[in-house]
Amino acid sequence: MQGTMLWFNRDKGHGYIRTEAGERLYVEESGFCPGEVPEGRCKGLTVAFERVDEGDAHAVGVTFEVADVPRRARMRRSRGGV
């Protein structure tokens, strides 16, 4: 499935995802794939995940879509030379 991150608080260890159908799903820090836990702002980023309906519905296997991850270009000045 795909959806959009609503918010994630690393101190609390949880957050929410809005699915394409408009449902809010709970996600814990352990629900992210290794290396995918957000460090900073992630609101509005597209994520792929699996929905689990055991007990309360929640998301697991959460990964961010690579095209959505904001990148900042940095220009370097040349230092002399040819």
PDB file of N, CA, C and O in Angstrom:
ATOM      1  N   MET A   1       0.839  -1.179   0.000  1.00  0.00           N
ATOM      2  CA  MET A   1       0.000   0.000   0.000  1.00  0.00           C
ATOM      3  C   MET A   1       0.887   1.246   0.000  1.00  0.00           C
ATOM      4  O   MET A   1       2.075   1.186   0.316  1.00  0.00           O
ATOM      5  N   GLN A   2       0.281   2.367  -0.361  1.00  0.00           N
ATOM      6  CA  GLN A   2       0.984   3.635  -0.287  1.00  0.00           C
ATOM      7  C   GLN A   2       0.147   4.631   0.489  1.00  0.00           C
ATOM      8  O   GLN A   2      -1.073   4.504   0.595  1.00  0.00           O
ATOM      9  N   GLY A   3       0.833   5.624   1.028  1.00  0.00           N
ATOM     10  CA  GLY A   3       0.158   6.663   1.780  1.00  0.00           C
ATOM     11  C   GLY A   3       1.083   7.838   1.987  1.00  0.00           C
ATOM     12  O   GLY A   3       2.132   7.944   1.351  1.00  0.00           O
ATOM     13  N   THR A   4       0.677   8.736   2.898  1.00  0.00           N
ATOM     14  CA  THR A   4       1.423   9.948   3.185  1.00  0.00           C
ATOM     15  C   THR A   4       1.663  10.048   4.683  1.00  0.00           C
ATOM     16  O   THR A   4       0.752   9.811   5.476  1.00  0.00           O
ATOM     17  N   MET A   5       2.877  10.397   5.073  1.00  0.00           N
ATOM     18  CA  MET A   5       3.170  10.593   6.495  1.00  0.00           C
ATOM     19  C   MET A   5       2.423  11.823   7.000  1.00  0.00           C
ATOM     20  O   MET A   5       2.509  12.898   6.406  1.00  0.00           O
ATOM     21  N   LEU A   6       1.688  11.656   8.102  1.00  0.00           N
ATOM     22  CA  LEU A   6       1.051  12.798   8.752  1.00  0.00           C
ATOM     23  C   LEU A   6       2.032  13.423   9.735  1.00  0.00           C
ATOM     24  O   LEU A   6       2.256  14.634   9.722  1.00  0.00           O
ATOM     25  N   TRP A   7       2.613  12.584  10.584  1.00  0.00           N
ATOM     26  CA  TRP A   7       3.660  13.035  11.502  1.00  0.00           C
ATOM     27  C   TRP A   7       4.310  11.828  12.153  1.00  0.00           C
ATOM     28  O   TRP A   7       3.744  10.735  12.188  1.00  0.00           O
ATOM     29  N   PHE A   8       5.514  12.052  12.669  1.00  0.00           N
ATOM     30  CA  PHE A   8       6.231  11.028  13.434  1.00  0.00           C
ATOM     31  C   PHE A   8       7.090  11.743  14.460  1.00  0.00           C
ATOM     32  O   PHE A   8       7.831  12.666  14.123  1.00  0.00           O
ATOM     33  N   ASN A   9       6.991  11.317  15.713  1.00  0.00           N
ATOM     34  CA  ASN A   9       7.763  11.910  16.797  1.00  0.00           C
ATOM     35  C   ASN A   9       8.754  10.868  17.288  1.00  0.00           C
ATOM     36  O   ASN A   9       8.352   9.866  17.879  1.00  0.00           O
ATOM     37  N   ARG A  10      10.025  11.085  17.055  1.00  0.00           N
ATOM     38  CA  ARG A  10      11.049  10.104  17.428  1.00  0.00           C
ATOM     39  C   ARG A  10      11.135   9.951  18.946  1.00  0.00           C
ATOM     40  O   ARG A  10      11.396   8.850  19.432  1.00  0.00           O
ATOM     41  N   ASP A  11      10.917  11.046  19.717  1.00  0.00           N
ATOM     42  CA  ASP A  11      10.959  10.952  21.176  1.00  0.00           C
ATOM     43  C   ASP A  11       9.845  10.059  21.716  1.00  0.00           C
ATOM     44  O   ASP A  11      10.056   9.304  22.666  1.00  0.00           O
ATOM     45  N   LYS A  12       8.669  10.143  21.117  1.00  0.00           N
ATOM     46  CA  LYS A  12       7.533   9.312  21.536  1.00  0.00           C
ATOM     47  C   LYS A  12       7.593   7.924  20.912  1.00  0.00           C
ATOM     48  O   LYS A  12       7.037   6.969  21.455  1.00  0.00           O
ATOM     49  N   GLY A  13       8.271   7.814  19.766  1.00  0.00           N
ATOM     50  CA  GLY A  13       8.421   6.515  19.104  1.00  0.00           C
ATOM     51  C   GLY A  13       7.228   6.089  18.277  1.00  0.00           C
ATOM     52  O   GLY A  13       7.076   4.904  17.982  1.00  0.00           O
ATOM     53  N   HIS A  14       6.371   7.037  17.894  1.00  0.00           N
ATOM     54  CA  HIS A  14       5.232   6.680  17.051  1.00  0.00           C
ATOM     55  C   HIS A  14       4.754   7.873  16.230  1.00  0.00           C
ATOM     56  O   HIS A  14       5.188   9.007  16.429  1.00  0.00           O
ATOM     57  N   GLY A  15       3.844   7.579  15.302  1.00  0.00           N
ATOM     58  CA  GLY A  15       3.264   8.607  14.449  1.00  0.00           C
ATOM     59  C   GLY A  15       2.091   8.025  13.676  1.00  0.00           C
ATOM     60  O   GLY A  15       1.584   6.955  14.011  1.00  0.00           O
ATOM     61  N   TYR A  16       1.659   8.745  12.626  1.00  0.00           N
ATOM     62  CA  TYR A  16       0.511   8.312  11.834  1.00  0.00           C
ATOM     63  C   TYR A  16       0.754   8.491  10.348  1.00  0.00           C
ATOM     64  O   TYR A  16       1.483   9.383   9.914  1.00  0.00           O
ATOM     65  N   ILE A  17       0.118   7.611   9.580  1.00  0.00           N
ATOM     66  CA  ILE A  17       0.159   7.633   8.119  1.00  0.00           C
ATOM     67  C   ILE A  17      -1.278   7.754   7.627  1.00  0.00           C
ATOM     68  O   ILE A  17      -2.180   7.137   8.196  1.00  0.00           O
ATOM     69  N   ARG A  18      -1.503   8.544   6.573  1.00  0.00           N
ATOM     70  CA  ARG A  18      -2.817   8.594   5.922  1.00  0.00           C
ATOM     71  C   ARG A  18      -2.730   7.730   4.680  1.00  0.00           C
ATOM     72  O   ARG A  18      -1.892   7.962   3.809  1.00  0.00           O
ATOM     73  N   THR A  19      -3.606   6.725   4.601  1.00  0.00           N
ATOM     74  CA  THR A  19      -3.614   5.821   3.454  1.00  0.00           C
ATOM     75  C   THR A  19      -4.247   6.515   2.254  1.00  0.00           C
ATOM     76  O   THR A  19      -4.843   7.584   2.387  1.00  0.00           O
ATOM     77  N   GLU A  20      -4.112   5.896   1.075  1.00  0.00           N
ATOM     78  CA  GLU A  20      -4.733   6.442  -0.132  1.00  0.00           C
ATOM     79  C   GLU A  20      -6.248   6.483   0.006  1.00  0.00           C
ATOM     80  O   GLU A  20      -6.903   7.306  -0.633  1.00  0.00           O
ATOM     81  N   ALA A  21      -6.817   5.600   0.838  1.00  0.00           N
ATOM     82  CA  ALA A  21      -8.264   5.563   1.065  1.00  0.00           C
ATOM     83  C   ALA A  21      -8.704   6.595   2.107  1.00  0.00           C
ATOM     84  O   ALA A  21      -9.899   6.744   2.363  1.00  0.00           O
ATOM     85  N   GLY A  22      -7.744   7.309   2.709  1.00  0.00           N
ATOM     86  CA  GLY A  22      -8.081   8.347   3.674  1.00  0.00           C
ATOM     87  C   GLY A  22      -8.105   7.895   5.125  1.00  0.00           C
ATOM     88  O   GLY A  22      -8.479   8.672   6.003  1.00  0.00           O
ATOM     89  N   GLU A  23      -7.716   6.666   5.392  1.00  0.00           N
ATOM     90  CA  GLU A  23      -7.692   6.132   6.757  1.00  0.00           C
ATOM     91  C   GLU A  23      -6.385   6.513   7.456  1.00  0.00           C
ATOM     92  O   GLU A  23      -5.327   6.575   6.830  1.00  0.00           O
ATOM     93  N   ARG A  24      -6.477   6.766   8.758  1.00  0.00           N
ATOM     94  CA  ARG A  24      -5.282   7.065   9.559  1.00  0.00           C
ATOM     95  C   ARG A  24      -4.767   5.782  10.181  1.00  0.00           C
ATOM     96  O   ARG A  24      -5.506   5.099  10.889  1.00  0.00           O
ATOM     97  N   LEU A  25      -3.507   5.443   9.928  1.00  0.00           N
ATOM     98  CA  LEU A  25      -2.897   4.242  10.495  1.00  0.00           C
ATOM     99  C   LEU A  25      -1.781   4.628  11.452  1.00  0.00           C
ATOM    100  O   LEU A  25      -0.982   5.521  11.169  1.00  0.00           O
ATOM    101  N   TYR A  26      -1.737   3.952  12.573  1.00  0.00           N
ATOM    102  CA  TYR A  26      -0.704   4.138  13.592  1.00  0.00           C
ATOM    103  C   TYR A  26       0.573   3.442  13.126  1.00  0.00           C
ATOM    104  O   TYR A  26       0.508   2.366  12.532  1.00  0.00           O
ATOM    105  N   VAL A  27       1.728   4.046  13.387  1.00  0.00           N
ATOM    106  CA  VAL A  27       3.001   3.407  13.065  1.00  0.00           C
ATOM    107  C   VAL A  27       3.970   3.644  14.225  1.00  0.00           C
ATOM    108  O   VAL A  27       4.139   4.770  14.694  1.00  0.00           O
ATOM    109  N   GLU A  28       4.599   2.559  14.675  1.00  0.00           N
ATOM    110  CA  GLU A  28       5.615   2.652  15.729  1.00  0.00           C
ATOM    111  C   GLU A  28       6.995   2.715  15.084  1.00  0.00           C
ATOM    112  O   GLU A  28       7.156   2.426  13.898  1.00  0.00           O
ATOM    113  N   GLU A  29       7.982   3.096  15.883  1.00  0.00           N
ATOM    114  CA  GLU A  29       9.357   3.161  15.387  1.00  0.00           C
ATOM    115  C   GLU A  29       9.796   1.801  14.858  1.00  0.00           C
ATOM    116  O   GLU A  29      10.528   1.731  13.870  1.00  0.00           O
ATOM    117  N   SER A  30       9.362   0.724  15.499  1.00  0.00           N
ATOM    118  CA  SER A  30       9.731  -0.623  15.062  1.00  0.00           C
ATOM    119  C   SER A  30       9.027  -1.018  13.759  1.00  0.00           C
ATOM    120  O   SER A  30       9.389  -2.026  13.152  1.00  0.00           O
ATOM    121  N   GLY A  31       8.030  -0.246  13.320  1.00  0.00           N
ATOM    122  CA  GLY A  31       7.315  -0.527  12.083  1.00  0.00           C
ATOM    123  C   GLY A  31       8.048  -0.065  10.839  1.00  0.00           C
ATOM    124  O   GLY A  31       7.652  -0.416   9.727  1.00  0.00           O
ATOM    125  N   PHE A  32       9.116   0.719  11.000  1.00  0.00           N
ATOM    126  CA  PHE A  32       9.905   1.180   9.863  1.00  0.00           C
ATOM    127  C   PHE A  32      10.966   0.142   9.524  1.00  0.00           C
ATOM    128  O   PHE A  32      11.470  -0.551  10.408  1.00  0.00           O
ATOM    129  N   CYS A  33      11.300   0.039   8.254  1.00  0.00           N
ATOM    130  CA  CYS A  33      12.391  -0.839   7.837  1.00  0.00           C
ATOM    131  C   CYS A  33      13.698  -0.268   8.385  1.00  0.00           C
ATOM    132  O   CYS A  33      13.787   0.937   8.621  1.00  0.00           O
ATOM    133  N   PRO A  34      14.716  -1.112   8.593  1.00  0.00           N
ATOM    134  CA  PRO A  34      15.997  -0.621   9.114  1.00  0.00           C
ATOM    135  C   PRO A  34      16.556   0.530   8.275  1.00  0.00           C
ATOM    136  O   PRO A  34      16.622   0.445   7.048  1.00  0.00           O
ATOM    137  N   GLY A  35      16.949   1.588   8.947  1.00  0.00           N
ATOM    138  CA  GLY A  35      17.501   2.753   8.281  1.00  0.00           C
ATOM    139  C   GLY A  35      16.469   3.721   7.743  1.00  0.00           C
ATOM    140  O   GLY A  35      16.838   4.726   7.135  1.00  0.00           O
ATOM    141  N   GLU A  36      15.191   3.455   7.943  1.00  0.00           N
ATOM    142  CA  GLU A  36      14.134   4.298   7.395  1.00  0.00           C
ATOM    143  C   GLU A  36      13.443   5.165   8.449  1.00  0.00           C
ATOM    144  O   GLU A  36      12.574   5.963   8.096  1.00  0.00           O
ATOM    145  N   VAL A  37      13.796   5.038   9.716  1.00  0.00           N
ATOM    146  CA  VAL A  37      13.141   5.834  10.757  1.00  0.00           C
ATOM    147  C   VAL A  37      13.464   7.305  10.523  1.00  0.00           C
ATOM    148  O   VAL A  37      14.636   7.674  10.447  1.00  0.00           O
ATOM    149  N   PRO A  38      12.434   8.153  10.407  1.00  0.00           N
ATOM    150  CA  PRO A  38      12.699   9.566  10.099  1.00  0.00           C
ATOM    151  C   PRO A  38      13.455  10.272  11.209  1.00  0.00           C
ATOM    152  O   PRO A  38      13.169  10.078  12.390  1.00  0.00           O
ATOM    153  N   GLU A  39      14.423  11.092  10.822  1.00  0.00           N
ATOM    154  CA  GLU A  39      15.225  11.866  11.764  1.00  0.00           C
ATOM    155  C   GLU A  39      14.627  13.240  11.999  1.00  0.00           C
ATOM    156  O   GLU A  39      14.745  13.790  13.094  1.00  0.00           O
ATOM    157  N   GLY A  40      13.995  13.791  10.996  1.00  0.00           N
ATOM    158  CA  GLY A  40      13.455  15.143  11.088  1.00  0.00           C
ATOM    159  C   GLY A  40      12.031  15.190  10.577  1.00  0.00           C
ATOM    160  O   GLY A  40      11.262  14.244  10.744  1.00  0.00           O
ATOM    161  N   ARG A  41      11.692  16.309   9.949  1.00  0.00           N
ATOM    162  CA  ARG A  41      10.332  16.489   9.439  1.00  0.00           C
ATOM    163  C   ARG A  41      10.049  15.500   8.310  1.00  0.00           C
ATOM    164  O   ARG A  41      10.859  15.329   7.399  1.00  0.00           O
ATOM    165  N   CYS A  42       8.902  14.863   8.385  1.00  0.00           N
ATOM    166  CA  CYS A  42       8.542  13.907   7.352  1.00  0.00           C
ATOM    167  C   CYS A  42       7.108  14.104   6.879  1.00  0.00           C
ATOM    168  O   CYS A  42       6.613  13.318   6.072  1.00  0.00           O
ATOM    169  N   LYS A  43       6.437  15.137   7.365  1.00  0.00           N
ATOM    170  CA  LYS A  43       5.049  15.385   7.006  1.00  0.00           C
ATOM    171  C   LYS A  43       4.916  15.558   5.498  1.00  0.00           C
ATOM    172  O   LYS A  43       5.646  16.332   4.880  1.00  0.00           O
ATOM    173  N   GLY A  44       3.964  14.817   4.914  1.00  0.00           N
ATOM    174  CA  GLY A  44       3.681  14.938   3.493  1.00  0.00           C
ATOM    175  C   GLY A  44       4.495  14.040   2.590  1.00  0.00           C
ATOM    176  O   GLY A  44       4.237  13.991   1.387  1.00  0.00           O
ATOM    177  N   LEU A  45       5.478  13.319   3.133  1.00  0.00           N
ATOM    178  CA  LEU A  45       6.291  12.432   2.296  1.00  0.00           C
ATOM    179  C   LEU A  45       5.524  11.145   1.996  1.00  0.00           C
ATOM    180  O   LEU A  45       4.791  10.640   2.847  1.00  0.00           O
ATOM    181  N   THR A  46       5.693  10.625   0.800  1.00  0.00           N
ATOM    182  CA  THR A  46       5.024   9.398   0.379  1.00  0.00           C
ATOM    183  C   THR A  46       5.758   8.191   0.942  1.00  0.00           C
ATOM    184  O   THR A  46       6.986   8.116   0.896  1.00  0.00           O
ATOM    185  N   VAL A  47       4.985   7.243   1.476  1.00  0.00           N
ATOM    186  CA  VAL A  47       5.556   6.027   2.045  1.00  0.00           C
ATOM    187  C   VAL A  47       4.857   4.797   1.475  1.00  0.00           C
ATOM    188  O   VAL A  47       3.695   4.851   1.070  1.00  0.00           O
ATOM    189  N   ALA A  48       5.586   3.699   1.456  1.00  0.00           N
ATOM    190  CA  ALA A  48       5.025   2.395   1.109  1.00  0.00           C
ATOM    191  C   ALA A  48       5.037   1.578   2.397  1.00  0.00           C
ATOM    192  O   ALA A  48       5.975   1.684   3.187  1.00  0.00           O
ATOM    193  N   PHE A  49       4.005   0.763   2.616  1.00  0.00           N
ATOM    194  CA  PHE A  49       3.900   0.010   3.855  1.00  0.00           C
ATOM    195  C   PHE A  49       2.950  -1.163   3.697  1.00  0.00           C
ATOM    196  O   PHE A  49       2.267  -1.296   2.681  1.00  0.00           O
ATOM    197  N   GLU A  50       2.918  -2.003   4.707  1.00  0.00           N
ATOM    198  CA  GLU A  50       1.959  -3.102   4.776  1.00  0.00           C
ATOM    199  C   GLU A  50       1.022  -2.825   5.934  1.00  0.00           C
ATOM    200  O   GLU A  50       1.448  -2.348   6.987  1.00  0.00           O
ATOM    201  N   ARG A  51      -0.255  -3.124   5.740  1.00  0.00           N
ATOM    202  CA  ARG A  51      -1.257  -2.927   6.775  1.00  0.00           C
ATOM    203  C   ARG A  51      -1.440  -4.230   7.541  1.00  0.00           C
ATOM    204  O   ARG A  51      -1.575  -5.298   6.944  1.00  0.00           O
ATOM    205  N   VAL A  52      -1.445  -4.133   8.863  1.00  0.00           N
ATOM    206  CA  VAL A  52      -1.656  -5.293   9.724  1.00  0.00           C
ATOM    207  C   VAL A  52      -2.931  -5.047  10.527  1.00  0.00           C
ATOM    208  O   VAL A  52      -3.084  -3.994  11.147  1.00  0.00           O
ATOM    209  N   ASP A  53      -3.845  -6.021  10.515  1.00  0.00           N
ATOM    210  CA  ASP A  53      -5.125  -5.846  11.198  1.00  0.00           C
ATOM    211  C   ASP A  53      -5.228  -6.624  12.503  1.00  0.00           C
ATOM    212  O   ASP A  53      -6.333  -6.823  13.009  1.00  0.00           O
ATOM    213  N   GLU A  54      -4.112  -7.068  13.057  1.00  0.00           N
ATOM    214  CA  GLU A  54      -4.134  -7.772  14.338  1.00  0.00           C
ATOM    215  C   GLU A  54      -4.391  -6.755  15.439  1.00  0.00           C
ATOM    216  O   GLU A  54      -3.594  -5.836  15.625  1.00  0.00           O
ATOM    217  N   GLY A  55      -5.491  -6.902  16.171  1.00  0.00           N
ATOM    218  CA  GLY A  55      -5.847  -5.895  17.175  1.00  0.00           C
ATOM    219  C   GLY A  55      -6.257  -4.626  16.456  1.00  0.00           C
ATOM    220  O   GLY A  55      -7.151  -4.655  15.611  1.00  0.00           O
ATOM    221  N   ASP A  56      -5.622  -3.518  16.778  1.00  0.00           N
ATOM    222  CA  ASP A  56      -5.861  -2.260  16.059  1.00  0.00           C
ATOM    223  C   ASP A  56      -5.040  -2.263  14.777  1.00  0.00           C
ATOM    224  O   ASP A  56      -3.908  -2.747  14.756  1.00  0.00           O
ATOM    225  N   ALA A  57      -5.616  -1.722  13.713  1.00  0.00           N
ATOM    226  CA  ALA A  57      -4.898  -1.653  12.437  1.00  0.00           C
ATOM    227  C   ALA A  57      -3.689  -0.735  12.579  1.00  0.00           C
ATOM    228  O   ALA A  57      -3.782   0.347  13.159  1.00  0.00           O
ATOM    229  N   HIS A  58      -2.550  -1.182  12.041  1.00  0.00           N
ATOM    230  CA  HIS A  58      -1.337  -0.375  12.066  1.00  0.00           C
ATOM    231  C   HIS A  58      -0.469  -0.716  10.861  1.00  0.00           C
ATOM    232  O   HIS A  58      -0.731  -1.679  10.141  1.00  0.00           O
ATOM    233  N   ALA A  59       0.570   0.094  10.654  1.00  0.00           N
ATOM    234  CA  ALA A  59       1.454  -0.087   9.496  1.00  0.00           C
ATOM    235  C   ALA A  59       2.778  -0.691   9.926  1.00  0.00           C
ATOM    236  O   ALA A  59       3.305  -0.365  10.989  1.00  0.00           O
ATOM    237  N   VAL A  60       3.316  -1.580   9.087  1.00  0.00           N
ATOM    238  CA  VAL A  60       4.645  -2.168   9.308  1.00  0.00           C
ATOM    239  C   VAL A  60       5.385  -2.159   7.970  1.00  0.00           C
ATOM    240  O   VAL A  60       4.770  -1.987   6.917  1.00  0.00           O
ATOM    241  N   GLY A  61       6.693  -2.342   8.015  1.00  0.00           N
ATOM    242  CA  GLY A  61       7.496  -2.385   6.792  1.00  0.00           C
ATOM    243  C   GLY A  61       7.480  -1.054   6.053  1.00  0.00           C
ATOM    244  O   GLY A  61       7.488  -1.025   4.823  1.00  0.00           O
ATOM    245  N   VAL A  62       7.456   0.051   6.800  1.00  0.00           N
ATOM    246  CA  VAL A  62       7.334   1.382   6.209  1.00  0.00           C
ATOM    247  C   VAL A  62       8.663   1.817   5.586  1.00  0.00           C
ATOM    248  O   VAL A  62       9.711   1.758   6.228  1.00  0.00           O
ATOM    249  N   THR A  63       8.600   2.251   4.336  1.00  0.00           N
ATOM    250  CA  THR A  63       9.764   2.804   3.638  1.00  0.00           C
ATOM    251  C   THR A  63       9.344   4.082   2.923  1.00  0.00           C
ATOM    252  O   THR A  63       8.199   4.208   2.490  1.00  0.00           O
ATOM    253  N   PHE A  64      10.269   5.028   2.799  1.00  0.00           N
ATOM    254  CA  PHE A  64       9.998   6.278   2.098  1.00  0.00           C
ATOM    255  C   PHE A  64      10.275   6.101   0.619  1.00  0.00           C
ATOM    256  O   PHE A  64      11.215   5.406   0.232  1.00  0.00           O
ATOM    257  N   GLU A  65       9.448   6.735  -0.210  1.00  0.00           N
ATOM    258  CA  GLU A  65       9.669   6.727  -1.651  1.00  0.00           C
ATOM    259  C   GLU A  65      10.879   7.615  -1.932  1.00  0.00           C
ATOM    260  O   GLU A  65      10.917   8.761  -1.485  1.00  0.00           O
ATOM    261  N   VAL A  66      11.849   7.111  -2.654  1.00  0.00           N
ATOM    262  CA  VAL A  66      13.120   7.799  -2.880  1.00  0.00           C
ATOM    263  C   VAL A  66      12.919   9.152  -3.548  1.00  0.00           C
ATOM    264  O   VAL A  66      13.610  10.107  -3.195  1.00  0.00           O
ATOM    265  N   ALA A  67      12.008   9.267  -4.491  1.00  0.00           N
ATOM    266  CA  ALA A  67      11.809  10.518  -5.218  1.00  0.00           C
ATOM    267  C   ALA A  67      11.319  11.639  -4.307  1.00  0.00           C
ATOM    268  O   ALA A  67      11.517  12.813  -4.620  1.00  0.00           O
ATOM    269  N   ASP A  68      10.680  11.297  -3.177  1.00  0.00           N
ATOM    270  CA  ASP A  68      10.118  12.303  -2.286  1.00  0.00           C
ATOM    271  C   ASP A  68      11.113  12.858  -1.286  1.00  0.00           C
ATOM    272  O   ASP A  68      10.886  13.934  -0.731  1.00  0.00           O
ATOM    273  N   VAL A  69      12.197  12.161  -1.043  1.00  0.00           N
ATOM    274  CA  VAL A  69      13.138  12.604  -0.023  1.00  0.00           C
ATOM    275  C   VAL A  69      13.803  13.891  -0.500  1.00  0.00           C
ATOM    276  O   VAL A  69      14.489  13.891  -1.522  1.00  0.00           O
ATOM    277  N   PRO A  70      13.604  14.992   0.236  1.00  0.00           N
ATOM    278  CA  PRO A  70      14.168  16.259  -0.223  1.00  0.00           C
ATOM    279  C   PRO A  70      15.693  16.258  -0.162  1.00  0.00           C
ATOM    280  O   PRO A  70      16.287  15.814   0.821  1.00  0.00           O
ATOM    281  N   ARG A  71      16.300  16.748  -1.197  1.00  0.00           N
ATOM    282  CA  ARG A  71      17.760  16.843  -1.259  1.00  0.00           C
ATOM    283  C   ARG A  71      18.112  18.300  -1.486  1.00  0.00           C
ATOM    284  O   ARG A  71      17.399  19.024  -2.180  1.00  0.00           O
ATOM    285  N   ARG A  72      19.195  18.712  -0.906  1.00  0.00           N
ATOM    286  CA  ARG A  72      19.609  20.097  -1.057  1.00  0.00           C
ATOM    287  C   ARG A  72      20.939  20.135  -1.796  1.00  0.00           C
ATOM    288  O   ARG A  72      21.935  19.576  -1.337  1.00  0.00           O
ATOM    289  N   ALA A  73      20.940  20.800  -2.941  1.00  0.00           N
ATOM    290  CA  ALA A  73      22.165  20.914  -3.729  1.00  0.00           C
ATOM    291  C   ALA A  73      23.070  21.959  -3.103  1.00  0.00           C
ATOM    292  O   ALA A  73      22.607  22.973  -2.580  1.00  0.00           O
ATOM    293  N   ARG A  74      24.334  21.704  -3.163  1.00  0.00           N
ATOM    294  CA  ARG A  74      25.290  22.638  -2.600  1.00  0.00           C
ATOM    295  C   ARG A  74      26.379  22.907  -3.625  1.00  0.00           C
ATOM    296  O   ARG A  74      27.013  21.982  -4.131  1.00  0.00           O
ATOM    297  N   MET A  75      26.586  24.166  -3.922  1.00  0.00           N
ATOM    298  CA  MET A  75      27.606  24.549  -4.888  1.00  0.00           C
ATOM    299  C   MET A  75      28.907  24.813  -4.129  1.00  0.00           C
ATOM    300  O   MET A  75      28.899  25.453  -3.078  1.00  0.00           O
ATOM    301  N   ARG A  76      30.002  24.326  -4.658  1.00  0.00           N
ATOM    302  CA  ARG A  76      31.298  24.574  -4.040  1.00  0.00           C
ATOM    303  C   ARG A  76      32.091  25.502  -4.947  1.00  0.00           C
ATOM    304  O   ARG A  76      32.082  25.362  -6.170  1.00  0.00           O
ATOM    305  N   ARG A  77      32.755  26.421  -4.343  1.00  0.00           N
ATOM    306  CA  ARG A  77      33.615  27.319  -5.106  1.00  0.00           C
ATOM    307  C   ARG A  77      34.945  26.634  -5.362  1.00  0.00           C
ATOM    308  O   ARG A  77      35.490  25.945  -4.500  1.00  0.00           O
ATOM    309  N   SER A  78      35.443  26.839  -6.549  1.00  0.00           N
ATOM    310  CA  SER A  78      36.760  26.265  -6.824  1.00  0.00           C
ATOM    311  C   SER A  78      37.820  27.119  -6.143  1.00  0.00           C
ATOM    312  O   SER A  78      37.676  28.337  -6.031  1.00  0.00           O
ATOM    313  N   ARG A  79      38.859  26.483  -5.700  1.00  0.00           N
ATOM    314  CA  ARG A  79      39.929  27.191  -4.986  1.00  0.00           C
ATOM    315  C   ARG A  79      41.166  27.252  -5.871  1.00  0.00           C
ATOM    316  O   ARG A  79      42.055  26.405  -5.797  1.00  0.00           O
ATOM    317  N   GLY A  80      41.192  28.258  -6.692  1.00  0.00           N
ATOM    318  CA  GLY A  80      42.350  28.416  -7.556  1.00  0.00           C
ATOM    319  C   GLY A  80      42.448  27.333  -8.586  1.00  0.00           C
ATOM    320  O   GLY A  80      41.434  26.755  -8.978  1.00  0.00           O
ATOM    321  N   GLY A  81      43.625  27.048  -9.028  1.00  0.00           N
ATOM    322  CA  GLY A  81      43.819  25.977  -9.980  1.00  0.00           C
ATOM    323  C   GLY A  81      43.502  26.416 -11.397  1.00  0.00           C
ATOM    324  O   GLY A  81      43.351  27.604 -11.683  1.00  0.00           O
ATOM    325  N   VAL A  82      43.406  25.445 -12.265  1.00  0.00           N
ATOM    326  CA  VAL A  82      43.227  25.729 -13.689  1.00  0.00           C
ATOM    327  C   VAL A  82      41.796  25.822 -14.045  1.00  0.00           C
ATOM    328  O   VAL A  82      41.464  26.057 -15.207  1.00  0.00           O
TER     329      VAL A  82
END
